[in-house]
C-alpha cells in the first residue's frame, strides 16, 4: 500500500489556510493531518503528528522562519516549505538559510501546489521560476565587489598606487602622462567612494584579499 504524503499547514489567516487545505485534498495521495496559526502551533503539531512536510507562513505570530529553524533542529525533522505572500529577498534568504526546501507564493494555483508538495516529498526543492531568477540576480549583485566598476586601466593604476608608487612613477610604468594617471586616480576615488588614495588602497587590498581567500 502506497503511503499518503502527510502535511501540516500553519498560517494565521484562517480563510487562506482553508483554501490551501482544500486545494491539497484534491489529490488522493496528500493528507492534511494538522493545521495551526502560529510558530508555537507548528512546533506542537510536528512533535505530535510527525508529518512528512510542513507548510509555514513567514509572517505568522512567532515568526515562520524561526519556526522552520527550530523544526529542522529536531531529530528526524519533516521537510519544511514556506507558503507566503512575502517575496522579500531577506525573507527568502532567511528561510533557505534556516533549511526550508521550498518557497511558494500564496498565489500559486492548486495544481502547482500539489506538484510542489509531491516534488518536495520526493526530495526535490521548489521555488517559483520568477522568484528563483530574481534571487539569483540579487546574489550575483551581492557578490560583485566595488572593484568591478573599474576599467582595466584603472585597476592597473590602482595596483601600482597600492604598491606605493607616485603618480609620476605610475605614469612611467604604464607609459602614460602624469595627468592621465591623475585622471584615472580621480575616477577610482569616485567609483570606490573613497575620500583619498589611502582609503582607495585599503578598499582594494580588502577586495584582493577576499578574492584570494575564495580561490583557496
N, C-alpha and C positions, 0 to 999 in steps of 0.2 A: 504494500500500500504506500502510495506517494504521500509524504507528509506535506501539510499546508505550510505556507510562509506565515509565521506568527508575528503580527505587527502591533506596536503600541503607538498611538498618535497623541501628542501632547501640544496643545495650543490654547491660549486663553480666550480666543474668540470662538464661542460655542457653535455659532452658525457655520463658520468656516470649517471647524473641526468635524461637524456633522457631514458637511459636503465631502470632505476628504474620505471619511469612513464609508460614505455611500458609494463613492467612486471605487474604492478598493474592493468593496463587496461585489462588484460586477464581475470580478474574477474568482472563479471557484477555488483557485489554488491559494488565495490570500484570505487569512482570517485575522480580523482585528480583535485582539484579545484584551485590550485595555485602552482607556483614554483618560487624559488628565489636562490640567490647565496651568501647571507651574513646574518649575525645576524640581521642587520637592516631590510633586506627584510623579514626575518622571523617574526619579531615583527609587521611589517606593514601588512603582509598577514594575520596573526592571528587576528589582530584588524579589518581588513576589511571583512574577509571571515568567521570567526568563524568556523574553521574546527573541526572535531572530533579528528583528530590525526595529529601531525606534525612530520615528519622525518627530523632530523637535522644531518649535518656532524659536527664532533668535531672540525676539524682544519680549518674551513672556516673563511673568514675575519670577525672580530668582535667576534670570539670565540663561537663555538656552545654550549658549556656548559654554558657560561654566558647567551646566548640567551635562553636556556632552563630554567635557573633560573628566568629570567625576565618574560618569558611567563607564567610560573607557579605561578607567583605572581599576575597575572591579575585576575580580577573577573571571575568566571566560566571558567577557562582555559581549553584548549583541553588537551588530553593526549600527552605526548612527548616521542619519542624514538630516540636514536642515531643510525645512519646508517653510519659506518665509517671503515676505514682500521686500525685505531688505537686500539690495544688491550693492551695498556699500563695500568698497574694497577691504576696509578694515574688518568688517564682519565676516566677509568671505575668508580672508586670510586667517582670522581668529578661529573660525570653525575648522578649517583644514589643519591648522596647527594643533588644535585640540584632538584631532584624529577622525573627524567626520569624513565619510567616504562619498557623500553626496550633498549637493546644494541645489534644491529645487525651488523654482519660483512659484508663488501661490497661484499664478495664472495658468499653471500647467494643466493641460487637458487630461481628462480621465484616462484615455488610452495610453498617453505618455507617462502618466503617473504609475500606472500598472506596469508598463515596460520598465520604468526606472526601478520599481520595487523588485521585480523579478531579476533585473541585472545586478542590483545591489546584493540580493541574497545569493546570487551565483558567484560573488567575489569581485564584481566589477565596481568601478566608481562611476558617478553620474553627475554631470553638470550641464546646464543648458549651453548650446554652442555659442550664443551671443555672450554669455557671461564668461565662459572659458576664454574666448578671444580677447575680451576686454581685460580680464585678469592677466593674461599672458602679456598683453601690451603694457599694462601697468608695471608688471615685474621687470619687463625689459627696460622700461624707463628708469626704474629704480636702480638697475644695475649699471646704467650709463653714468660714468663719473664726470666731473667737471672738465677734465682734460679732453673729453671727446669733442668739445666745441672748438678746440684749437685746430688751426691748419697744420699741415706737416712742417712748414717752415717755422711756425710759431712754437711747435713742440721742440724742434731742434734748437731754436733760440732759447727756450726755457731751460733745456738741459744744460746748455753752455752757461747760462746765467747761474743755474743751480750749482755748477762746478766752481763758481767764484770768479768768473771772468767779467771784466768790464764791458761796456757797450763797444768800445773800440776793439777789444780783443775778440769779442763775439763776431764783429764785422769781419775781422781778418780771417777767422775760422770759416765763416760762411761765404767769404768773398763778396761782401756787400758793404755799402757805405754805412757809417755810424748812424746817420739819420734814419736809415732803413731799419736798423736794429731798434732805435728808439721808437719808431712807429710800431714795430712788432711788440715791443715790451708794453706800450700803451694799450694795444689791443688785448694782450694777455691779461693785464690787470683788470681790464673792463670785463672780459669774458669770465674770469675766475672770481670776479667781485672782490678782488684783493686790494687793500689800501696802499700797498707798496711792494717792492721787489722781494723783500724778506718774506712777507706773507704769501706771495705767489709761490716762492720756492718751497715753503712749508707745505702748502696745499699739494704741490707737485710730488714732493717726497712721500707724503702720506699716500697718495694715489699709487705711486710706483711701488711702494711697499706692499700695499694691498694686492696689486696685480701679481707681484712675485709670490705672495702667500697663496693666491688662488692657483698658481701653476704647480705648487709643491704637492 
